[in-house]
Amino acid sequence: MHIPDGYLGPYTYVALWIIMTPIWIYAGRRLSNELRSKQVPLLALSAAFSFVIMMFNLPIPGGSTGHAVGAAIIGIVLGPWAAVISVTVALVLQALIFGDGGLTAIAANCFNMAVVMPFSAYYVYKILSGNTDITSSRRVFAAAIAGYISLTLAAASTGIMFGIQPLLHQTAEGVPIYMPYSLNIAVPAMVLEHIFGFSILEALVTALIFAYIQKTDATLLYGEPSARERTRIGRAGIA
């Protein structure tokens, strides 16, 4: 889903830089307030994980690529605001070091993969898991569905960005200046490749990692009380 330079016109990529700048600032502030010391090493590991998993990509007709992102499990484990920072770091490094994603399109790529994905994954997971116990298998299922839906939504967002370019930027003769494919081509090209392939991979990765954390140390999960907080709650209940 990495968008290269030259596929988005200035109306789109400048608007997304304007949108993403306050999101990055706010995410940084939330991160400093919410992230527990126990989760700090996971932040660096999650950025490295996202960086590596996104390197395994395949070209999609129209100029983009398809791949798993890892943003869903990061959003569920560390919280969506932490995922904004983590995935952004991975995307910026990929653009600067490997040219994977354009420099002008960094904000666009971050919006799709560091905002749309973790936030949609987190809230889908919360809705589907409900009030079930943290060790419930339903939570693993919820994490898998969250990974599937979140990557599909991010692919649709990318397709929409591509598809509106012929409407925004044309020559006097009506020839598209940037991305030549309209919404009826760009959106299906992005979405279908993910629905039947990459979103399934994202679901599997999300479920497997979630199940491992669930069994080893569920207190790492965002929004779950730490061991000390659980003890305090238990004592208050007894009292």
Buried (B, 14 or more C-beta within 10 A) or exposed (E): BBBBBEBBBEBBBEBBBEBBEEBBEEBEEBBEEBBEEEBEEBBEEBBBBBBEBBEEBEEBEBBBBBBBBBBBBBBBBBBBBBBBBBBBBBBBBBBEEEEBBBEBBBBBBBBBBBBBBBBBBBBBBBEBBEEEEEEBEEBBBBBBBBBBBBBBBBBBBBBBBBBBBBEBBBEEEEEBEBBBBBBEBBBBBBBBBBBEBBBBBBBBBBBBBBBEBBEEEBBBBBEEBEEEEEEEEEEEEEE
